[in-house]
């Protein structure tokens, strides 16, 4: 099963070619469909929202190589899914900063995510300020 990706950019025509930062946000399809990605636009940043899973993101080699930063929805209550997340973070440590996003974020979940070497964790829904 493939995910769906949409792009949002706040590039200025007079700016140098390409954004300074490329962010990919991986959310399950229902959550991605609720996200108004235009509200997340930041100067010199391109944001792509991938409606799918971490597995479908990894399978999309072009998108996976494109991203400078990855924000990915995690399901801490799903052991198999969280193990996949932990393995991905460890395998990409030093190459791709990974930020976790989770519903019903608790202190225990935050600590577990940060022990996995993710650089940060955000609650779903999140805002550009976060």
Buried (B, 14 or more C-beta within 10 A) or exposed (E): EEBEBBEBBBBEEEEEEEBEEBBBBBBBBEBBEEBEBEEBBBEBBBBBBBBBBBBBBBBBEEBBEEBBBBBBBBBBEEEEBBEBBBEBBEEBBEEBBBBBBBBEBEEEBBEBBEEBBBBBBBBBEBEEEE
